[in-house]
Amino acid sequence: MMKYRVMPCGGQELSEIGMGMAKLHLGDPKEWPLILEKGFENGINFYDLCGGSMDVFRCFGEVL
């Protein structure tokens, strides 16, 4: 079960576990959507989109 923290300004709940995208582009692009979908399914709602490739943004948008 994912735990969340409430942001002091605005009250948004962010998952205590986030997912970074900096190395995602080094893996198989066919697996990117599966990785992101698994994160969403397990309650991750904090994603660091500072990736090493612009393709990460396209993939993230498609999965959303």
PyMOL Python script that loads the backbone (N, CA, C, O; Angstrom):
from pymol import cmd

cmd.read_pdbstr("""\
ATOM      1  N   MET A   1       0.849  -1.173   0.000  1.00  0.00           N
ATOM      2  CA  MET A   1       0.000   0.000   0.000  1.00  0.00           C
ATOM      3  C   MET A   1       0.899   1.242   0.000  1.00  0.00           C
ATOM      4  O   MET A   1       1.792   1.379   0.836  1.00  0.00           O
ATOM      5  N   MET A   2       0.649   2.117  -0.930  1.00  0.00           N
ATOM      6  CA  MET A   2       1.454   3.335  -1.063  1.00  0.00           C
ATOM      7  C   MET A   2       1.105   4.302   0.058  1.00  0.00           C
ATOM      8  O   MET A   2      -0.059   4.460   0.425  1.00  0.00           O
ATOM      9  N   LYS A   3       2.132   4.942   0.590  1.00  0.00           N
ATOM     10  CA  LYS A   3       1.945   5.993   1.584  1.00  0.00           C
ATOM     11  C   LYS A   3       2.119   7.334   0.891  1.00  0.00           C
ATOM     12  O   LYS A   3       2.905   7.466  -0.047  1.00  0.00           O
ATOM     13  N   TYR A   4       1.381   8.321   1.362  1.00  0.00           N
ATOM     14  CA  TYR A   4       1.402   9.648   0.767  1.00  0.00           C
ATOM     15  C   TYR A   4       1.719  10.696   1.830  1.00  0.00           C
ATOM     16  O   TYR A   4       1.455  10.507   3.018  1.00  0.00           O
ATOM     17  N   ARG A   5       2.283  11.786   1.375  1.00  0.00           N
ATOM     18  CA  ARG A   5       2.527  12.946   2.240  1.00  0.00           C
ATOM     19  C   ARG A   5       1.758  14.127   1.677  1.00  0.00           C
ATOM     20  O   ARG A   5       1.676  14.314   0.463  1.00  0.00           O
ATOM     21  N   VAL A   6       1.203  14.911   2.569  1.00  0.00           N
ATOM     22  CA  VAL A   6       0.419  16.073   2.161  1.00  0.00           C
ATOM     23  C   VAL A   6       1.351  17.278   2.070  1.00  0.00           C
ATOM     24  O   VAL A   6       2.076  17.592   3.014  1.00  0.00           O
ATOM     25  N   MET A   7       1.318  17.939   0.928  1.00  0.00           N
ATOM     26  CA  MET A   7       2.131  19.134   0.733  1.00  0.00           C
ATOM     27  C   MET A   7       1.546  20.262   1.579  1.00  0.00           C
ATOM     28  O   MET A   7       0.328  20.436   1.609  1.00  0.00           O
ATOM     29  N   PRO A   8       2.395  21.034   2.267  1.00  0.00           N
ATOM     30  CA  PRO A   8       1.896  22.082   3.155  1.00  0.00           C
ATOM     31  C   PRO A   8       1.160  23.213   2.430  1.00  0.00           C
ATOM     32  O   PRO A   8       0.245  23.815   2.993  1.00  0.00           O
ATOM     33  N   CYS A   9       1.545  23.500   1.209  1.00  0.00           N
ATOM     34  CA  CYS A   9       0.866  24.552   0.436  1.00  0.00           C
ATOM     35  C   CYS A   9       0.040  23.892  -0.657  1.00  0.00           C
ATOM     36  O   CYS A   9       0.596  23.351  -1.612  1.00  0.00           O
ATOM     37  N   GLY A  10      -1.242  23.930  -0.532  1.00  0.00           N
ATOM     38  CA  GLY A  10      -2.119  23.371  -1.554  1.00  0.00           C
ATOM     39  C   GLY A  10      -2.767  22.062  -1.165  1.00  0.00           C
ATOM     40  O   GLY A  10      -3.835  21.723  -1.676  1.00  0.00           O
ATOM     41  N   GLY A  11      -2.137  21.316  -0.265  1.00  0.00           N
ATOM     42  CA  GLY A  11      -2.750  20.093   0.226  1.00  0.00           C
ATOM     43  C   GLY A  11      -2.687  18.890  -0.696  1.00  0.00           C
ATOM     44  O   GLY A  11      -3.358  17.893  -0.430  1.00  0.00           O
ATOM     45  N   GLN A  12      -1.905  18.941  -1.775  1.00  0.00           N
ATOM     46  CA  GLN A  12      -1.803  17.790  -2.665  1.00  0.00           C
ATOM     47  C   GLN A  12      -1.120  16.639  -1.949  1.00  0.00           C
ATOM     48  O   GLN A  12      -0.233  16.847  -1.121  1.00  0.00           O
ATOM     49  N   GLU A  13      -1.539  15.422  -2.274  1.00  0.00           N
ATOM     50  CA  GLU A  13      -0.910  14.234  -1.720  1.00  0.00           C
ATOM     51  C   GLU A  13       0.086  13.681  -2.730  1.00  0.00           C
ATOM     52  O   GLU A  13      -0.271  13.391  -3.871  1.00  0.00           O
ATOM     53  N   LEU A  14       1.338  13.538  -2.302  1.00  0.00           N
ATOM     54  CA  LEU A  14       2.375  12.969  -3.166  1.00  0.00           C
ATOM     55  C   LEU A  14       2.831  11.645  -2.591  1.00  0.00           C
ATOM     56  O   LEU A  14       2.999  11.503  -1.380  1.00  0.00           O
ATOM     57  N   SER A  15       3.029  10.679  -3.470  1.00  0.00           N
ATOM     58  CA  SER A  15       3.500   9.376  -3.023  1.00  0.00           C
ATOM     59  C   SER A  15       4.893   9.505  -2.415  1.00  0.00           C
ATOM     60  O   SER A  15       5.719  10.291  -2.880  1.00  0.00           O
ATOM     61  N   GLU A  16       5.139   8.715  -1.362  1.00  0.00           N
ATOM     62  CA  GLU A  16       6.450   8.752  -0.719  1.00  0.00           C
ATOM     63  C   GLU A  16       7.529   8.166  -1.632  1.00  0.00           C
ATOM     64  O   GLU A  16       8.712   8.467  -1.478  1.00  0.00           O
ATOM     65  N   ILE A  17       7.119   7.342  -2.565  1.00  0.00           N
ATOM     66  CA  ILE A  17       8.055   6.778  -3.536  1.00  0.00           C
ATOM     67  C   ILE A  17       7.792   7.454  -4.873  1.00  0.00           C
ATOM     68  O   ILE A  17       6.658   7.486  -5.348  1.00  0.00           O
ATOM     69  N   GLY A  18       8.831   7.984  -5.466  1.00  0.00           N
ATOM     70  CA  GLY A  18       8.721   8.604  -6.779  1.00  0.00           C
ATOM     71  C   GLY A  18       9.453   7.764  -7.813  1.00  0.00           C
ATOM     72  O   GLY A  18      10.151   6.809  -7.473  1.00  0.00           O
ATOM     73  N   MET A  19       9.286   8.126  -9.065  1.00  0.00           N
ATOM     74  CA  MET A  19       9.954   7.411 -10.144  1.00  0.00           C
ATOM     75  C   MET A  19      10.752   8.410 -10.972  1.00  0.00           C
ATOM     76  O   MET A  19      10.198   9.370 -11.508  1.00  0.00           O
ATOM     77  N   GLY A  20      12.053   8.178 -11.070  1.00  0.00           N
ATOM     78  CA  GLY A  20      12.911   9.016 -11.883  1.00  0.00           C
ATOM     79  C   GLY A  20      12.995   8.496 -13.306  1.00  0.00           C
ATOM     80  O   GLY A  20      12.918   7.288 -13.533  1.00  0.00           O
ATOM     81  N   MET A  21      13.152   9.392 -14.261  1.00  0.00           N
ATOM     82  CA  MET A  21      13.169   9.011 -15.669  1.00  0.00           C
ATOM     83  C   MET A  21      14.541   9.174 -16.320  1.00  0.00           C
ATOM     84  O   MET A  21      14.678   8.963 -17.525  1.00  0.00           O
ATOM     85  N   ALA A  22      15.557   9.546 -15.543  1.00  0.00           N
ATOM     86  CA  ALA A  22      16.861   9.868 -16.119  1.00  0.00           C
ATOM     87  C   ALA A  22      17.487   8.717 -16.890  1.00  0.00           C
ATOM     88  O   ALA A  22      18.215   8.955 -17.853  1.00  0.00           O
ATOM     89  N   LYS A  23      17.228   7.488 -16.497  1.00  0.00           N
ATOM     90  CA  LYS A  23      17.854   6.331 -17.157  1.00  0.00           C
ATOM     91  C   LYS A  23      16.866   5.488 -17.954  1.00  0.00           C
ATOM     92  O   LYS A  23      17.254   4.485 -18.554  1.00  0.00           O
ATOM     93  N   LEU A  24      15.607   5.878 -17.968  1.00  0.00           N
ATOM     94  CA  LEU A  24      14.593   5.090 -18.664  1.00  0.00           C
ATOM     95  C   LEU A  24      14.954   4.886 -20.132  1.00  0.00           C
ATOM     96  O   LEU A  24      14.710   3.815 -20.689  1.00  0.00           O
ATOM     97  N   HIS A  25      15.531   5.900 -20.755  1.00  0.00           N
ATOM     98  CA  HIS A  25      15.846   5.826 -22.186  1.00  0.00           C
ATOM     99  C   HIS A  25      16.934   4.795 -22.504  1.00  0.00           C
ATOM    100  O   HIS A  25      17.143   4.468 -23.672  1.00  0.00           O
ATOM    101  N   LEU A  26      17.623   4.283 -21.493  1.00  0.00           N
ATOM    102  CA  LEU A  26      18.662   3.285 -21.729  1.00  0.00           C
ATOM    103  C   LEU A  26      18.092   1.881 -21.888  1.00  0.00           C
ATOM    104  O   LEU A  26      18.772   0.976 -22.371  1.00  0.00           O
ATOM    105  N   GLY A  27      16.839   1.707 -21.478  1.00  0.00           N
ATOM    106  CA  GLY A  27      16.186   0.410 -21.588  1.00  0.00           C
ATOM    107  C   GLY A  27      15.448   0.263 -22.913  1.00  0.00           C
ATOM    108  O   GLY A  27      15.503   1.138 -23.776  1.00  0.00           O
ATOM    109  N   ASP A  28      14.768  -0.845 -23.049  1.00  0.00           N
ATOM    110  CA  ASP A  28      13.995  -1.156 -24.249  1.00  0.00           C
ATOM    111  C   ASP A  28      12.763  -0.248 -24.316  1.00  0.00           C
ATOM    112  O   ASP A  28      11.927  -0.286 -23.413  1.00  0.00           O
ATOM    113  N   PRO A  29      12.637   0.567 -25.369  1.00  0.00           N
ATOM    114  CA  PRO A  29      11.479   1.478 -25.469  1.00  0.00           C
ATOM    115  C   PRO A  29      10.131   0.767 -25.418  1.00  0.00           C
ATOM    116  O   PRO A  29       9.130   1.374 -25.036  1.00  0.00           O
ATOM    117  N   LYS A  30      10.090  -0.499 -25.794  1.00  0.00           N
ATOM    118  CA  LYS A  30       8.829  -1.255 -25.733  1.00  0.00           C
ATOM    119  C   LYS A  30       8.401  -1.490 -24.286  1.00  0.00           C
ATOM    120  O   LYS A  30       7.220  -1.713 -24.017  1.00  0.00           O
ATOM    121  N   GLU A  31       9.348  -1.442 -23.360  1.00  0.00           N
ATOM    122  CA  GLU A  31       9.036  -1.676 -21.950  1.00  0.00           C
ATOM    123  C   GLU A  31       8.681  -0.398 -21.195  1.00  0.00           C
ATOM    124  O   GLU A  31       8.132  -0.474 -20.096  1.00  0.00           O
ATOM    125  N   TRP A  32       8.977   0.761 -21.751  1.00  0.00           N
ATOM    126  CA  TRP A  32       8.699   2.027 -21.070  1.00  0.00           C
ATOM    127  C   TRP A  32       7.242   2.143 -20.621  1.00  0.00           C
ATOM    128  O   TRP A  32       6.985   2.440 -19.455  1.00  0.00           O
ATOM    129  N   PRO A  33       6.279   1.914 -21.527  1.00  0.00           N
ATOM    130  CA  PRO A  33       4.881   2.044 -21.088  1.00  0.00           C
ATOM    131  C   PRO A  33       4.532   1.071 -19.967  1.00  0.00           C
ATOM    132  O   PRO A  33       3.766   1.411 -19.065  1.00  0.00           O
ATOM    133  N   LEU A  34       5.085  -0.128 -20.019  1.00  0.00           N
ATOM    134  CA  LEU A  34       4.798  -1.117 -18.974  1.00  0.00           C
ATOM    135  C   LEU A  34       5.330  -0.657 -17.618  1.00  0.00           C
ATOM    136  O   LEU A  34       4.672  -0.835 -16.593  1.00  0.00           O
ATOM    137  N   ILE A  35       6.517  -0.068 -17.619  1.00  0.00           N
ATOM    138  CA  ILE A  35       7.122   0.438 -16.384  1.00  0.00           C
ATOM    139  C   ILE A  35       6.268   1.567 -15.808  1.00  0.00           C
ATOM    140  O   ILE A  35       5.973   1.580 -14.613  1.00  0.00           O
ATOM    141  N   LEU A  36       5.875   2.510 -16.660  1.00  0.00           N
ATOM    142  CA  LEU A  36       5.065   3.636 -16.194  1.00  0.00           C
ATOM    143  C   LEU A  36       3.692   3.178 -15.717  1.00  0.00           C
ATOM    144  O   LEU A  36       3.208   3.642 -14.685  1.00  0.00           O
ATOM    145  N   GLU A  37       3.069   2.279 -16.453  1.00  0.00           N
ATOM    146  CA  GLU A  37       1.747   1.780 -16.057  1.00  0.00           C
ATOM    147  C   GLU A  37       1.814   1.077 -14.704  1.00  0.00           C
ATOM    148  O   GLU A  37       0.914   1.233 -13.878  1.00  0.00           O
ATOM    149  N   LYS A  38       2.870   0.307 -14.475  1.00  0.00           N
ATOM    150  CA  LYS A  38       3.026  -0.381 -13.190  1.00  0.00           C
ATOM    151  C   LYS A  38       3.164   0.642 -12.056  1.00  0.00           C
ATOM    152  O   LYS A  38       2.624   0.442 -10.968  1.00  0.00           O
ATOM    153  N   GLY A  39       3.877   1.720 -12.310  1.00  0.00           N
ATOM    154  CA  GLY A  39       3.990   2.773 -11.310  1.00  0.00           C
ATOM    155  C   GLY A  39       2.650   3.397 -10.981  1.00  0.00           C
ATOM    156  O   GLY A  39       2.314   3.584  -9.812  1.00  0.00           O
ATOM    157  N   PHE A  40       1.877   3.723 -12.023  1.00  0.00           N
ATOM    158  CA  PHE A  40       0.545   4.303 -11.808  1.00  0.00           C
ATOM    159  C   PHE A  40      -0.343   3.336 -11.033  1.00  0.00           C
ATOM    160  O   PHE A  40      -1.037   3.735 -10.098  1.00  0.00           O
ATOM    161  N   GLU A  41      -0.319   2.067 -11.426  1.00  0.00           N
ATOM    162  CA  GLU A  41      -1.155   1.052 -10.782  1.00  0.00           C
ATOM    163  C   GLU A  41      -0.835   0.908  -9.299  1.00  0.00           C
ATOM    164  O   GLU A  41      -1.711   0.579  -8.499  1.00  0.00           O
ATOM    165  N   ASN A  42       0.409   1.151  -8.939  1.00  0.00           N
ATOM    166  CA  ASN A  42       0.832   0.978  -7.556  1.00  0.00           C
ATOM    167  C   ASN A  42       0.838   2.270  -6.755  1.00  0.00           C
ATOM    168  O   ASN A  42       1.385   2.316  -5.654  1.00  0.00           O
ATOM    169  N   GLY A  43       0.235   3.316  -7.298  1.00  0.00           N
ATOM    170  CA  GLY A  43       0.003   4.537  -6.539  1.00  0.00           C
ATOM    171  C   GLY A  43       1.062   5.614  -6.649  1.00  0.00           C
ATOM    172  O   GLY A  43       0.972   6.632  -5.963  1.00  0.00           O
ATOM    173  N   ILE A  44       2.069   5.418  -7.498  1.00  0.00           N
ATOM    174  CA  ILE A  44       3.074   6.468  -7.653  1.00  0.00           C
ATOM    175  C   ILE A  44       2.440   7.637  -8.403  1.00  0.00           C
ATOM    176  O   ILE A  44       1.852   7.458  -9.470  1.00  0.00           O
ATOM    177  N   ASN A  45       2.564   8.817  -7.840  1.00  0.00           N
ATOM    178  CA  ASN A  45       2.050  10.007  -8.518  1.00  0.00           C
ATOM    179  C   ASN A  45       3.086  11.120  -8.564  1.00  0.00           C
ATOM    180  O   ASN A  45       2.762  12.264  -8.884  1.00  0.00           O
ATOM    181  N   PHE A  46       4.340  10.783  -8.243  1.00  0.00           N
ATOM    182  CA  PHE A  46       5.439  11.743  -8.330  1.00  0.00           C
ATOM    183  C   PHE A  46       6.471  11.190  -9.302  1.00  0.00           C
ATOM    184  O   PHE A  46       7.115  10.177  -9.033  1.00  0.00           O
ATOM    185  N   TYR A  47       6.621  11.869 -10.437  1.00  0.00           N
ATOM    186  CA  TYR A  47       7.534  11.438 -11.494  1.00  0.00           C
ATOM    187  C   TYR A  47       8.503  12.563 -11.813  1.00  0.00           C
ATOM    188  O   TYR A  47       8.098  13.695 -12.074  1.00  0.00           O
ATOM    189  N   ASP A  48       9.792  12.236 -11.788  1.00  0.00           N
ATOM    190  CA  ASP A  48      10.827  13.194 -12.149  1.00  0.00           C
ATOM    191  C   ASP A  48      11.086  13.024 -13.639  1.00  0.00           C
ATOM    192  O   ASP A  48      11.721  12.055 -14.057  1.00  0.00           O
ATOM    193  N   LEU A  49      10.599  13.960 -14.435  1.00  0.00           N
ATOM    194  CA  LEU A  49      10.684  13.850 -15.893  1.00  0.00           C
ATOM    195  C   LEU A  49      11.964  14.428 -16.472  1.00  0.00           C
ATOM    196  O   LEU A  49      12.052  14.650 -17.680  1.00  0.00           O
ATOM    197  N   CYS A  50      12.951  14.672 -15.631  1.00  0.00           N
ATOM    198  CA  CYS A  50      14.229  15.165 -16.124  1.00  0.00           C
ATOM    199  C   CYS A  50      14.990  13.970 -16.703  1.00  0.00           C
ATOM    200  O   CYS A  50      15.877  13.403 -16.065  1.00  0.00           O
ATOM    201  N   GLY A  51      14.622  13.613 -17.911  1.00  0.00           N
ATOM    202  CA  GLY A  51      15.180  12.416 -18.526  1.00  0.00           C
ATOM    203  C   GLY A  51      16.362  12.696 -19.423  1.00  0.00           C
ATOM    204  O   GLY A  51      16.665  13.844 -19.745  1.00  0.00           O
ATOM    205  N   GLY A  52      17.018  11.635 -19.816  1.00  0.00           N
ATOM    206  CA  GLY A  52      18.159  11.749 -20.697  1.00  0.00           C
ATOM    207  C   GLY A  52      17.773  11.775 -22.160  1.00  0.00           C
ATOM    208  O   GLY A  52      18.639  11.859 -23.032  1.00  0.00           O
ATOM    209  N   SER A  53      16.477  11.704 -22.440  1.00  0.00           N
ATOM    210  CA  SER A  53      16.008  11.663 -23.818  1.00  0.00           C
ATOM    211  C   SER A  53      14.627  12.315 -23.900  1.00  0.00           C
ATOM    212  O   SER A  53      13.804  12.157 -22.998  1.00  0.00           O
ATOM    213  N   MET A  54      14.381  13.046 -24.982  1.00  0.00           N
ATOM    214  CA  MET A  54      13.072  13.676 -25.176  1.00  0.00           C
ATOM    215  C   MET A  54      11.972  12.643 -25.377  1.00  0.00           C
ATOM    216  O   MET A  54      10.799  12.949 -25.161  1.00  0.00           O
ATOM    217  N   ASP A  55      12.321  11.430 -25.784  1.00  0.00           N
ATOM    218  CA  ASP A  55      11.331  10.379 -25.995  1.00  0.00           C
ATOM    219  C   ASP A  55      10.578  10.034 -24.721  1.00  0.00           C
ATOM    220  O   ASP A  55       9.448   9.551 -24.776  1.00  0.00           O
ATOM    221  N   VAL A  56      11.205  10.281 -23.564  1.00  0.00           N
ATOM    222  CA  VAL A  56      10.563  10.003 -22.284  1.00  0.00           C
ATOM    223  C   VAL A  56       9.279  10.823 -22.143  1.00  0.00           C
ATOM    224  O   VAL A  56       8.276  10.318 -21.639  1.00  0.00           O
ATOM    225  N   PHE A  57       9.302  12.076 -22.580  1.00  0.00           N
ATOM    226  CA  PHE A  57       8.115  12.943 -22.488  1.00  0.00           C
ATOM    227  C   PHE A  57       6.975  12.408 -23.344  1.00  0.00           C
ATOM    228  O   PHE A  57       5.824  12.391 -22.908  1.00  0.00           O
ATOM    229  N   ARG A  58       7.285  11.977 -24.546  1.00  0.00           N
ATOM    230  CA  ARG A  58       6.270  11.434 -25.454  1.00  0.00           C
ATOM    231  C   ARG A  58       5.641  10.182 -24.856  1.00  0.00           C
ATOM    232  O   ARG A  58       4.420  10.029 -24.844  1.00  0.00           O
ATOM    233  N   CYS A  59       6.490   9.291 -24.361  1.00  0.00           N
ATOM    234  CA  CYS A  59       5.993   8.045 -23.762  1.00  0.00           C
ATOM    235  C   CYS A  59       5.120   8.329 -22.550  1.00  0.00           C
ATOM    236  O   CYS A  59       4.057   7.726 -22.400  1.00  0.00           O
ATOM    237  N   PHE A  60       5.550   9.233 -21.689  1.00  0.00           N
ATOM    238  CA  PHE A  60       4.786   9.579 -20.491  1.00  0.00           C
ATOM    239  C   PHE A  60       3.410  10.111 -20.881  1.00  0.00           C
ATOM    240  O   PHE A  60       2.400   9.718 -20.298  1.00  0.00           O
ATOM    241  N   GLY A  61       3.372  11.001 -21.866  1.00  0.00           N
ATOM    242  CA  GLY A  61       2.100  11.544 -22.338  1.00  0.00           C
ATOM    243  C   GLY A  61       1.180  10.485 -22.915  1.00  0.00           C
ATOM    244  O   GLY A  61      -0.031  10.526 -22.698  1.00  0.00           O
ATOM    245  N   GLU A  62       1.744   9.540 -23.646  1.00  0.00           N
ATOM    246  CA  GLU A  62       0.931   8.481 -24.241  1.00  0.00           C
ATOM    247  C   GLU A  62       0.341   7.569 -23.175  1.00  0.00           C
ATOM    248  O   GLU A  62      -0.805   7.134 -23.292  1.00  0.00           O
ATOM    249  N   VAL A  63       1.113   7.280 -22.144  1.00  0.00           N
ATOM    250  CA  VAL A  63       0.636   6.421 -21.067  1.00  0.00           C
ATOM    251  C   VAL A  63      -0.458   7.119 -20.273  1.00  0.00           C
ATOM    252  O   VAL A  63      -1.422   6.481 -19.848  1.00  0.00           O
ATOM    253  N   LEU A  64      -0.314   8.440 -20.068  1.00  0.00           N
ATOM    254  CA  LEU A  64      -1.365   9.177 -19.368  1.00  0.00           C
ATOM    255  C   LEU A  64      -2.660   9.103 -20.144  1.00  0.00           C
ATOM    256  O   LEU A  64      -3.669   9.663 -19.716  1.00  0.00           O
TER     257      LEU A  64
END
""", "prot")
cmd.dss("prot")
cmd.show_as("cartoon", "prot")
cmd.util.cbc("prot")
cmd.orient("prot")
